[in-house]
Amino acid sequence: MANPKGKPGRSAFTAERLARALLLVCAVVAIFAVCAITLYLFAKGLPALHKVGVGELLFGTAWKPTAAEPSFGIAYIILSSIVGTAASVLLGVPIGLLTAVFLTEVSGKTLAKAVQPAVELLAAIPSVIYGLLGMMLLNPLLYKLEKAVFAGSSTHQYTGGADLLAAVIVLAIMILPTVISVSASAIRAVPGSLRAASLALGASKMQTIRRVTVPAAKSGILTGVVLGIGRALGEAMAINMVAGGAVNLPLPFNSVRFLTTQLVSEMGYAEGTHRQVLFTVGLVLYLFIMIVNLVLLRLRREGGKDNG
């Protein structure tokens, strides 16, 4: 029965309290999950640091876990992840941002409606398909380029096109839909009054995009970059198929192995110290992702303050 004075009844208070309790439970579960994952990785990853040694593990370059005298250096694996991710972001983010600007500010509605489903389809394609296409199309092309660059060389170890360059190109393509979608949403959220004021002051459309629209959407664009980096850092299947999988210095035409592919390729049969070191590899990957996210979150907050 409705309250005659217009005040909420007991049932309304009960529903609100239940809703708040449910939201609180969801928040606690999310926090607990993050804390549990962090504690588990530290508990499983730290013993190998004490057993093998921080210096040998993090700065050693030889990875021979099954040798008579095993070595567990993951320096090249860490460098390959850093270089490969950074290069893919440097390649993919500008293309994604420019595509988002084109769809929201330059193209007509008809063209934008035609391109948007293609972007969404890219996001829906499984990683293994990217890896398969990379193996069948990209690796042979890069192998031809490799033979042309190193023609006559007696020291280069040919990879058949399965190298760091292939991994960078595949990762750059894979992060495109994330960067495009999030950046486009951020640009669309910029108030039209800002564009109108810029145009009224005599700025051209391109000047308005470069000096007004994109800076105003910086916070949302950084969110897209964070999600893109997370996608690149966490990818394993496609990289395992196109990068070769050897532990080498991360040079463009060298076969390389990332932190994620290290876990995927060896966790199934590893045991003893070898298995403990792989948990340390997972811990390094986790810390790397956390550091990148914290840095970009700080930049996003500073960008939000500047826009405010």
Secondary structure, DSSP 4 states (H G I P E B T S, - for coil): ---TTS---HHHHHHHHHHHHHHHHHHHHHHHHHHHHHHHHHHHHHHHHHHH-HHHHHH---EETTSSS-EE--HHHHHHHHHHHHHHHHHHHHHHHHHHHIIIIIS-HHHHHHHHHHHHHHHHS-HHHHHHHIIIIIHHHHHHHHHHHTTT-SS----TT-SHHHHHHHHHHHHHHHHHHHHHHHHHTS-HHHHHHHHHTT--HHHHIIIIIHHHTHHHHHHHHHHHHHHHHH--HHHHHHSB-------TTS-B--HHHHHHHHTTT--THHHHHHHHHHHHHHHHHHHHHHHHHHHHHHHHHHH-
